[in-house]
Amino acid sequence: MTTAAEPAPTVADSAPFGADPARSVRTTITQASVERAFAILLAMAAVGLGVVDAPAVLQQLPYLDPVWGPVVALALGASFVFVGVSAFVQRVAQLAQIICALLFLVALVTWPLTVQEAIPSTQQPWPWWFCTVGSTAAAMGFATWRATIYTAVVPAIYVLLRLTPTGGDAGLVRALLDGVYTALLSGAVLVIAVVLRRAASAVDTAQSTAVRRYSLAIREHATEVERVQVDAIVHDSVLTTLLSAARADTLEAKALAARMARNAIDHLEAAATDGPGDVPPVSLAELRARIADAVGALAAPVRVVPTQVGGVRLPASVADALASAALQAAVNSVQHAGGPDVARWVRVEQHGTGVHVEVGDDGRGFDMGTIPAERLGVRRSILERVAAVDGEASVDTAPGSGTRVQLSWNPPTEVRA
């Protein structure tokens, strides 16, 4: 149960670059969504026009071949039903669209062979009512160039049919008007289909590219974090232990070196076994106690300044980074700032919903610009270690002015969809 002293983790806590965009932003257009929308619209048009114009088809059956006429009409009607079903079964949508377009073309081309008696000039051949359905099915099911040819051929064939007696002998003007109307409507559907498909394809390509780049960035970030952690552990635990052991010439120094060796082994084992979520959050009081225990084993005294800390709790990885960086800063102070007469302190404070840690001394100080690149203490063990957990670290020092290492961390702002 989450309390005021232990805030619930936000979406941004689980991702190194904030919230995953794919979780908070809904893609508005994709290839799959466009194809599904087209399938639904075509199904509505095919089934709706088939039901509405069925009486007109039945009215013309007496003028048609008693076998071929009903067969063509029933086959085209069955293809309309198939198109309607494909709206719910997306994997057969293209097949249904191709069958519908081909059957309509067959009905249109074989119309002169289907008619036994010329239809009245006041009527239109029943395929006219389904020209748009056939052209739309072709635009959905065929490749663009095939759909373009289909959209151009169907109006031309219809114009020729309307000029013949079997097509009603409508006259050139009437036939051309019907053909142009069909061409414009079918062409508009084809243009809309091509434009939306290309736009959806571009969106899919951009999204896949973004996901690929995000995955690469995640891997690079994880590699960098691991490198910083390993470098810091090697410097803080291994090298420091080896140097202490090499300089140990008394029983107390040897005992300290042995204790540091045990701590180094513990750090290496923890780094190898700990995973995300294995350790519960850490309070500021626990963080201060951990730092106090660590600096208490140093060769020179380091005072832990008593301060009021609230109920803020830190992720375990953040607490580990701050504690290790603070210890390394204290170790550097003991080794380089001067003897036991130098005042050294550590202060842990709550700043808002975050934490601020200061490690300081009034010793000799140093020039940051003179630190060799191969030295890992400040760069890896302090600055990069804190930056790896999205914190901030800075070193304020100058020769003769002492040193103050400032470490701070604030929880990331929650990303709202």
Number of C-alpha atoms within 10 A of each C-alpha: 5 8 7 8 11 15 14 11 13 16 17 17 17 12 11 15 13 15 18 16 13 11 9 12 9 9 11 8 16 20 18 14 14 17 21 18 13 19 27 20 14 25 26 16 19 26 20 13 15 20 12 11 13 14 10 14 18 12 11 17 19 15 16 20 15 13 10 16 22 17 13 19 20 12 16 26 20 17 23 28 17 21 30 24 18 22 22 14 12 16 10 14 26 19 16 24 29 20 22 29 25 18 19 27 22 13 21 22 15 14 22 16 13 21 22 16 12 15 20 16 15 8 13 18 21 21 19 16 18 19 24 25 25 29 32 30 31 29 29 25 22 18 11 16 10 12 22 18 11 21 26 17 14 22 25 16 14 23 23 15 21 24 18 14 16 22 24 19 20 21 13 13 11 14 22 19 12 18 23 15 14 25 21 15 16 26 20 13 18 21 14 12 19 16 11 16 20 14 16 20 17 15 17 17 14 12 15 12 12 14 15 12 12 15 12 12 14 15 12 12 15 14 12 14 17 14 15 23 19 17 18 25 20 18 19 23 21 19 13 19 22 15 11 18 18 12 12 15 10 9 9 11 16 16 13 19 21 15 13 22 19 13 15 20 13 13 16 15 11 11 14 9 8 11 10 9 10 9 11 11 17 18 20 23 18 14 20 23 14 17 24 19 13 17 23 14 13 16 15 20 18 24 16 19 14 11 12 10 15 17 14 20 21 24 18 18 20 22 25 19 23 26 23 23 29 28 24 24 27 27 21 13 27 22 13 13 22 17 14 12 10 18 18 23 18 24 18 24 20 19 15 11 14 18 23 20 23 20 25 25 24 19 22 17 20 18 11 13 7 7 13 8 8 7 10 18 19 20 16 22 26 29 21 25 28 28 19 20 18 17 22 18 21 15 18 15 20 14 12 13 14 21 23 22 22 20 25 21 23 17 18 15 11 13 14 9 9
